Amino acid sequence: MNAEVRHVVREELLRSIAWFGLAIVGWPIFIDEVAWVESTVLTVFGLPLLTWGILTAGTVGIRLITARELQVQTLSGWVVSSVLGFILGGVWVVPFPST
């Protein structure tokens, strides 16, 4: 593994702490609100771990393929932030339907 790949992986692993924190809080709330998902050890701990792994591997892959920094100051950073915001907003709205 060369120095640049090691730098990208290390940086994204440090950033992924936030992904795991959001997943470990968000998935149990979602599971508790939705009746069709059963609350088991696998769903409460497995889904956050799976979410963390997919998002971390995805961001490392995107950074290595595109050779971009994905900082919010760049256009690609704004796009990634916006898409993520829409996804998180959609997940937040689904358990709370209007009456």
N, C-alpha and C positions, 0 to 999 in steps of 0.2 A: 504494500500500500504506500503510495507516494505521499509527500507532505501535504499537497493540496487536498487530496481525498481525505486524509486524516483530519485536516483542519475543518473541512465541511462536515464530516461525520460528527466530530466533537462538538462543533457549534450547534448542529441540529439536535444532538442528544441533550445539550443543555437547554435549548429552547423547548424541547419536547416535555420538559417537566411541567410546563403550563398545560400542554395537551392532556397529560395524564391527570393533572389536578382537576381540570374541567370535566374530564370523562368520569373520574371517580365520584364526582358530585352530581353530574348531570344525568348519567345513566340510571342510578337508583331513583332519582326523582321521576324520570320518564317511566321507568318500570312500575313505580308505585301509582302513577296516574293512569296508565293504560291497563285495561282489564285483560287483554288477550296475551300479555306477556307474563309468564309466571316468574315470580321472584325466587330464584334459586342461587346457590353459590356461584354457579357457572355464569348466570346472567349478570349478577351484581359485580363480580370481579373479572369475569371473562370478557364481557363487552368493553369495559374500560381498557383492558390490556390489549384487546384486538384493535380498538380505536387508536390507541397510542401507537401501536406497531405499524398500522397502515398509514397513519398521518406522518409518522417519522420517516418511514421508508419512502413514502411519496415525496416528501420535501427533499430528502437526500437525493433521490433519483432525479427530481426536477432540477436541483442545483447542479448535479454532476452532468446531466445531459445538456442543459442550456448554458452552463458556465456563467450563471448570473448570481448575484448576491441575494436577490429577493428581499431587499430592504424596502421599507415602506416608501422611501424617497424616490424609488424608481417606478416606472410604469408597471412593470411586472409585479412589483410588490403591492401596488394599489389594486391590481386585478385580483391577486390571490387574497388580499384582505377583504375585498368586496365580496367575492364568491363565498369565502368563509363566513362572513357576516350574514349573507343571505341564508346559508345553510343553517347556521346557529339560530337565526331568527325564525326560520321555518320550524325547527325542532322545538323552539320555545312556544310557538303559537299553537301547534297541533294539540297538546294536552289541554288547552284552555279554549274550547270552542265558545263562540258567542251564544248567548241565550236569547 
